[in-house]
Amino acid sequence: MTLIKSISGIRGTIGGPTGENLTPLDIVKFTTAYTRLISRRNPGKRLTIVIGRDARLSGELVMDLVEGTLLACGADVINVGLCTTPGTEMAVITRKADGGIILTASHNPRQWNALKLLNAHGEFLSAAEGQEVLELAEDESFEFPPIDRIGHLLAREDFNDEHIRQVLALPLVDVEAVRKRRFKVVIDAVNSVGGIVMPKLLRELGCEVVELNCEPTGEFAHNPEPLPENLTEISKVIVREKADLGVVVDPDVDRLAFVSEDGSMFVEEYTLVAVADYILTEHPGGVTVSNLSSSRALRDVTERHGGKYYASAVGEVNVTTKMKEVGAVIGGEGNGGVIYPELHYGRDALVGTALFLTWLAKRGMTMTQLRATYPSYYASKNKIELTPAIDVDKVLREIKARYASEKVNDIDGVKIDFPNNWVHLRKSNTEPIIRVYTEARSMKEADELAQRFIAEIKQICNLQ
């Protein structure tokens, strides 16, 4: 079906022709290329690489191929098995490894998998490093070490408990305050690795936990992207169980969404907003960062605390780069990705949950009451499937020219900030689509703005 090589890693569907899908040959080729890159960064050193995976159906198959390839390349391996994306990142840091590979296609459906590539800081490779991996993969004159220099499996170990321990040890995670509230929480882990780690974290925080889709079978109970249309089941369970809130994670547990006590969506855009509100209360005047497709609400809350807000290009590595550049105390993405540098530079649903529950406990509010304290914006997230007739670069150039008199940002696609709303058009890093994101003060206005620009794109491409 498709193979996507981007800043977000090597992602594709399992099976099919080599070079067009994520086949065994592609997995070996890109793992080898990645190992060559890390070797270049560490000349003469015997490498140690961490690997972890989510629970999707192809996970064990892909992990066996990656582990064997790393060993054949002369790298030692620490295999943390079923582990979240942030947990694998933390394992690289904690075990002082030279890099890591996470085997997950994040929110993509069950037929997808991916290799997400990490540096020695447990962070995603830069765009330049990612490009170097692609170039090394095209040069297939690979030379592998002889038998005496192949790698060794250093450990097969669980890292989930250590990840939880480090989250709960953070100064701004007030475990006792959360325990006193005795929250009743429904957790939907979409039948992946979150079902192993999230209930354990919540119970450590003294919550009564109702588990939903927590068996890590890889057979996702619903579309794994934590969007409102995919979360109807948890809404019903929350109301039925008279729970205080619901917690939803994606298959690799780097995205986080909350559901309120009445079954309404807290909205994933507001996950970061609420956590940032808490962090900025403790660090008034602090700096925040999110990407261009994220809500204006973070900017508003930051300025309310006397702080400064910055926007980055879409993509976790772009957000973390900007966060380091400006010294942000909190950052992330509007898709429910919370990045708290006090722990590590990576989207992390565990730290997001712990900080959010601390804030909810300290405020003494219900979820709906807390949500009402934030500015109300409504996002419309749409996409256009790419076809040979669509020239994305031409579309973006034309849109930019048409709206040159407005506030335009072109560091990642084209974002037009109108006084009362905005639109962001960009080619996806993870799917063969153009994303059309809009935000306004009402859902009707956001949808109408999106449809207006979708019509313009079709007109530019003569698709009408």
Secondary structure, DSSP 8 states (H G I E B T S, - for coil): --EEEETTEEEEEBSSSBTTBB-HHHHHHHHHHHHHHHHHHSTT---EEEEEE---TTHHHHHHHHHHHHHHTT-EEEEEEE--HHHHHHHHHHTT-SEEEEE--TTS-TTEEEEEEE-TTS-B--HHHHHHHHHHHH--------GGG---EEEE---HHHHHHHHHTSTT--HHHHHHHT-EEEEE-TTSTHHHHHHHHHHHTT-EEEEES-S--S--SS-SS--GGG-HHHHHHHHHHT-SEEEEE-TTS--EEEE-TTS-B--THHHHHHHHHHHHHHSTT-EEEEETTS-HHHHHHHHHTT-EEEEE-SSHHHHHHHHHHHT-SEEEETTTEEE-TTT-SSB-HHHHHHHHHHHHHHHT--HHHHHTTS---EEEEEEEE--TT--HHHHHHHHHHHTTTSEEE-SSSEEEE-SS-EEEEEE-SSSSEEEEEEEESSHHHHHHHHHHHHHHHHHHTT--
